[in-house]
Amino acid sequence: MKKIKKKKGGRSGALPAFVVGFTHADPPPPGFLAAWFNQAYGGPLQIQFTTQASHSEFVAGHTKWRAQVSTSLSTETSEWWRDRLQWSHSQIATVHPLQNVGQDKPDVTLHVARLARGLTLLTEGTAYDVGTASYYNPSDWRDRGLEQFHVEDHVQVEQRDQPQRGQVWFYTRGLAKFGLEELETYRPTGLPDRSVIDTLLDIGEVLIAGGKVAKVGDHLTLPRTGQLIKVVRHRTDSSSDAHLHLREVTWG
């Protein structure tokens, strides 16, 4: 395990991709996380410490994918997360993506999720996916093996009834992990929702693969179904627990 100098700036003030809460007195040593990762995903996971005084903050890298892991946060930061998530966990860890650019975004996002899964299992704690506002206990990771990238493991579609308009509002959570804006669409109340959810996920997957933010007026065709998608509006929404930047999409 190598030691590297900690860079100033960078991710300062940025929200992590995952927050992991646990109740053990001590967090798992970095070597334990590396051993678990190597067994689960073939490895090798390289650990580089960012300070000489502590092993609680380090970069965990596999091939060219890297993430910053902090297993001991300041009292102020820990209390902020406990208040926000209403947790009673005594310990908080975070995972931040590094070098999350261009075509590497899906791979880095997958790598970060693997590390969060490992920390959850090793601590028997709870992981919180900041992008999707989802919680994962150890048993909840069973259906997310993370051997390969699947968009539904990293992006979710939520929906809300809007009785005054006779519509249902569908919107994504998680595309922001890839530097993209979230998607939204509206459908009349009472119609099946599965096809709408699948289409939004398909659109998200196309945008992630392209690595570009969709602009109002853009058209794209979904490879799986051949559907023609149009981007018709851009707006922000603060009615949920997050400030969402949204692109409205329509299709026939």
Residue pairs with C-beta under 8 A, 6 or more apart in sequence:
1 30
1 31
1 46
1 47
1 48
1 49
2 46
2 47
2 48
2 49
3 48
3 49
3 52
4 48
4 49
4 50
4 59
5 50
6 50
6 51
6 57
11 68
11 96
11 98
14 96
15 130
16 94
16 95
16 96
16 130
17 67
17 95
17 96
17 97
17 109
17 112
17 113
17 116
17 129
17 130
17 131
17 177
18 94
18 95
18 112
18 113
18 115
18 116
18 119
18 127
18 128
18 129
18 130
19 81
19 85
19 92
19 93
19 94
19 127
19 128
19 130
20 92
20 93
20 94
20 95
20 116
20 119
20 120
20 123
20 125
20 126
20 127
20 128
21 81
21 82
21 85
21 87
21 89
21 91
21 92
21 93
21 125
21 126
21 128
22 89
22 90
22 91
22 93
22 119
22 123
22 124
22 125
22 126
23 88
23 89
23 90
23 91
23 125
24 91
24 123
24 124
24 125
25 90
27 56
27 71
27 72
27 91
27 93
27 123
28 71
28 119
28 122
28 123
29 55
30 47
30 49
30 55
30 58
30 60
30 69
31 47
32 122
33 45
33 47
33 60
33 69
33 115
33 118
33 119
33 122
34 43
34 44
34 45
34 46
34 47
34 60
36 118
36 121
36 122
37 43
37 45
37 60
37 62
37 114
37 115
37 118
38 44
38 45
40 114
40 118
41 62
41 114
41 146
41 147
43 62
44 62
45 60
45 61
45 62
46 60
46 61
46 62
47 58
47 59
47 60
48 58
48 59
48 61
49 55
49 57
49 58
50 57
50 58
50 59
50 68
51 57
54 72
56 70
56 71
56 72
57 68
57 69
57 70
57 71
57 72
58 68
58 69
59 66
59 67
59 68
59 69
59 98
60 66
60 67
60 69
60 115
61 67
62 111
64 99
64 104
65 99
65 104
65 107
65 108
65 110
65 111
66 98
66 99
66 108
66 111
67 95
67 96
67 97
67 98
67 108
67 111
67 112
67 115
68 95
68 96
68 97
68 98
69 93
69 94
69 95
69 96
69 115
69 119
70 93
70 94
70 96
71 91
71 93
71 119
72 91
72 93
73 81
73 92
73 93
73 94
77 92
78 91
78 92
81 87
81 92
82 88
82 89
82 92
85 128
87 126
89 125
89 126
91 123
91 125
93 119
93 123
95 112
95 115
95 116
95 119
96 112
97 108
97 109
97 111
97 112
97 177
98 108
99 108
100 108
100 109
100 177
100 178
100 179
101 179
102 211
103 211
105 177
105 178
105 179
105 208
105 211
106 149
106 178
106 208
106 209
107 149
109 149
109 154
109 177
109 178
110 146
110 148
110 149
110 154
113 129
113 144
113 146
113 153
113 154
114 146
116 127
116 129
116 136
117 127
117 136
117 141
117 144
117 146
119 125
119 127
120 126
120 127
120 136
120 137
120 138
120 141
121 138
121 141
124 138
125 138
126 135
126 136
126 137
127 135
127 136
127 137
127 141
128 134
128 135
128 136
129 135
129 136
129 174
131 154
131 155
131 173
131 174
131 176
131 177
132 154
132 155
132 156
132 173
132 174
133 173
133 241
133 242
134 156
136 144
144 153
146 153
151 201
151 204
151 205
151 208
152 201
154 174
154 177
155 172
155 173
155 174
155 175
155 177
155 201
155 204
156 172
156 173
156 174
157 170
157 171
157 172
157 173
157 196
157 197
157 200
157 201
158 170
158 171
158 172
158 173
158 240
159 168
159 169
159 170
159 171
159 193
159 196
159 197
160 168
160 169
161 168
161 169
161 189
162 168
162 169
162 186
163 189
165 186
166 188
166 189
167 186
167 187
167 188
167 189
168 186
168 187
168 188
168 189
168 191
168 193
169 184
169 186
170 184
170 185
170 186
170 187
170 193
170 196
170 197
170 200
171 182
171 183
171 184
171 185
171 237
171 244
171 246
172 182
172 183
172 184
172 200
172 201
172 204
173 182
173 242
173 244
174 182
174 204
175 181
175 182
175 183
175 204
175 207
175 208
176 182
176 245
178 207
178 208
178 211
179 211
179 213
180 204
180 207
180 208
180 213
180 214
181 213
181 214
181 234
181 245
181 246
181 247
182 244
182 245
182 246
182 247
183 200
183 203
183 204
183 246
183 247
183 248
183 249
184 237
184 246
184 247
184 248
184 249
185 196
185 200
185 248
185 249
185 250
185 251
186 248
187 193
187 196
199 222
199 225
199 227
199 229
199 251
200 249
202 222
202 224
202 225
202 227
203 220
203 222
203 229
203 249
206 220
206 222
206 223
207 213
207 214
207 220
213 247
214 220
214 231
214 247
214 249
215 231
216 231
216 232
216 233
216 234
216 247
217 230
217 231
218 230
218 231
219 228
219 229
219 230
219 231
220 228
220 229
221 227
221 228
221 229
222 229
227 251
227 252
228 251
228 252
229 249
229 250
229 251
230 249
230 250
230 251
231 247
231 248
231 249
232 248
232 249
232 250
233 247
233 248
234 245
234 246
234 247
234 248
235 246
235 248
236 243
236 244
236 245
236 246
237 243
237 244
237 246
238 244
